Amino acid sequence: MSQKVDWANFVAQTEANLPNVKDKADDSDDEAPENQAEASLLAKIIRKGLVANKNDIEVQRQDPKSPLYSVKTFEALNLKPNLLKGVYEMGFNAPSKIQEMALPTLLADPCQNLIAQAQSGTGKTAAFVLAMLSRVVPDKHYPQVLCLSPTYELAIQTGEVAANMAKFCPEIEMRFAVRGEMLPRGTKIAEHIVIGTPGKVLDWTKQKHLDLKKITVFVLDEADVMIDQQGHQDQCIRIHKDLSASCQMLFFSATYSQEVMDFAEHIVKNPIVIRLRREEESLDNIGQYYFKCSTADEKYNALTNIYGTLSIGQAIIFCRTKKMAEWLSQKMSNDGHAVAILSGDLTVEQRINVLDRFREGKEKVLITTNVLSRGIDVEQVTIVVNFDLPVNVEGKADCETYLHRIGRTGRFGKKGLAINLVDSDSSMKILRDIEEHFGRKIQYLNADDCDEIEKIGQ
Ligand SMILES: Nc1ncnc2c1ncn2[C@@H]1O[C@H](COP(=O)(O)OP(=O)(O)OP(=O)(O)O)[C@@H](O)[C@H]1O
């Protein structure tokens, strides 16, 4: 996994790819406007929107309203020299706003508890991983840091970030507590950092492999879903109860409902609360559009029409259910469109394999469910498609999940696109509710109205 944001290279690559798409789309405009117009228009939007400004990140760093704005340097944040080396090796030149604001609290002595919210892709993971690595006392050979993630994939990704950052700290040892990891009876974990999912961690504490009493730093990533979802909530509360009173509690997420925030403040003693910007503002970098279709088949056609554009960079297509993801992937493959699928039905090995291939760019278009809606960081994802809009158990708009899904693009100051496919009055209503929730218009992508689209793309 590449941690380095190489904007210039990405722009160069994307621009190198664009003429083909444009040529193809322009030709098709003449010959088959019905079928190709959407692809052509999308290509224009991408040209204008995604590669508009080569110095974009630097410009954002100077803008006090940007999540990348920061007046400090990593040196000023008092990191250990070998950690600092690791941070620079990852290509991080300056901290983002959440890193600048959270790190003094994360590293404070005596320890401070923290509940932090900052938008997707602005460096939260990097911030808490730095704290985790900074707190380890290497010559004490027992688990001192526990980090919980909601999914297998996210736990592995966090471990990879930690391993990259600790490149010059070979004395720090880590272990994953995730599905598929087995320990012989009687084994006591001796690694300093344990990163895992709540189910496995609980399992290992019950079997006495893992002693939570000596944990000094507890990180809850995607804290809102961990607190809000019944299964996770029970497990997290049980784990939390076994931690010592002096353990530092660090909660991170891009979204918190008021209820979840109240609960978090109830279980975390005297926390510092950092909320960088209102969640709706985190949509700044992501152009949002929708296609209006009449039937599910039309949705499928719209998707295949823009397939060429999706694979300019990389794209993630979200479906509501595993069954739908399966159906879509099968149908697209049968029709000659290369796609990969990642759903909860795959084995652990298959899931890792698919994600690795996607990260390496061997797969351009990935179909998935909400299992990948949070935290997954793949630099080249330029477009997110909601084949189905996200809904909660009551069938109403799930705005948090929408934000997390589209946050798979537009990461660390980059531009991204979110395309929503709407096929019924009820899905139109969900779209309108999402618009209202964030106070943002989701633009109608009208294949017949080029002028309008040209304006949107600017
Ligand atoms: N200071 C930095 N300079 C440059 N790149 C950075 C910096 N901090 C993080 N990044 C990169 O930005 C991307 C997003 O960071 P990260 O995954 O930490 O975001 P996040 O806020 O945890 O996102 P999410 O809410 O989706 O979990 C990653 O590719 C990461 O390597």
The ligand as a MOL file (V3000), in Angstrom:
LIG
                    3D

  0  0  0     0  0            999 V3000
M  V30 BEGIN CTAB
M  V30 COUNTS 31 33 0 0 0
M  V30 BEGIN ATOM
M  V30 1 N 0.2620 14.8180 7.0590 0
M  V30 2 C 0.0320 14.1490 5.9550 0
M  V30 3 N 0.6250 14.4970 4.7830 0
M  V30 4 C 0.3610 13.8310 3.6390 0
M  V30 5 N -0.4910 12.7760 3.5480 0
M  V30 6 C -1.1100 12.3870 4.6770 0
M  V30 7 C -0.8950 13.0390 5.9280 0
M  V30 8 N -1.6610 12.4250 6.8650 0
M  V30 9 C -2.3300 11.4310 6.2330 0
M  V30 10 N -1.9980 11.4180 4.9250 0
M  V30 11 C -2.5270 10.4980 3.8880 0
M  V30 12 O -3.8650 10.9070 3.6330 0
M  V30 13 C -4.6830 9.7750 3.3990 0
M  V30 14 C -5.8750 9.7850 4.3610 0
M  V30 15 O -5.3890 9.6760 5.6920 0
M  V30 16 P -6.1230 8.7880 6.8040 0
M  V30 17 O -6.4270 7.4210 6.2630 0
M  V30 18 O -5.3050 8.8980 8.0450 0
M  V30 19 O -7.4860 9.6030 6.9150 0
M  V30 20 P -8.7140 9.3720 7.9070 0
M  V30 21 O -9.0870 10.7280 8.3890 0
M  V30 22 O -8.3610 8.3380 8.9220 0
M  V30 23 O -9.8410 8.8350 6.9090 0
M  V30 24 P -11.2080 8.0200 7.2380 0
M  V30 25 O -12.1520 8.9490 7.9420 0
M  V30 26 O -11.7220 7.6320 5.8940 0
M  V30 27 O -10.8110 6.8530 8.0970 0
M  V30 28 C -3.7990 8.5370 3.5750 0
M  V30 29 O -3.4010 8.0810 2.3060 0
M  V30 30 C -2.6140 9.0560 4.3590 0
M  V30 31 O -1.4370 8.3450 4.0630 0
M  V30 END ATOM
M  V30 BEGIN BOND
M  V30 1 1 1 2
M  V30 2 1 2 3
M  V30 3 2 2 7
M  V30 4 2 3 4
M  V30 5 1 4 5
M  V30 6 2 5 6
M  V30 7 1 6 7
M  V30 8 1 6 10
M  V30 9 1 7 8
M  V30 10 2 8 9
M  V30 11 1 9 10
M  V30 12 1 10 11
M  V30 13 1 11 12
M  V30 14 1 11 30
M  V30 15 1 12 13
M  V30 16 1 13 14
M  V30 17 1 13 28
M  V30 18 1 14 15
M  V30 19 1 15 16
M  V30 20 2 16 17
M  V30 21 1 16 18
M  V30 22 1 16 19
M  V30 23 1 19 20
M  V30 24 2 20 21
M  V30 25 1 20 22
M  V30 26 1 20 23
M  V30 27 1 23 24
M  V30 28 2 24 25
M  V30 29 1 24 26
M  V30 30 1 24 27
M  V30 31 1 28 29
M  V30 32 1 28 30
M  V30 33 1 30 31
M  V30 END BOND
M  V30 END CTAB
M  END
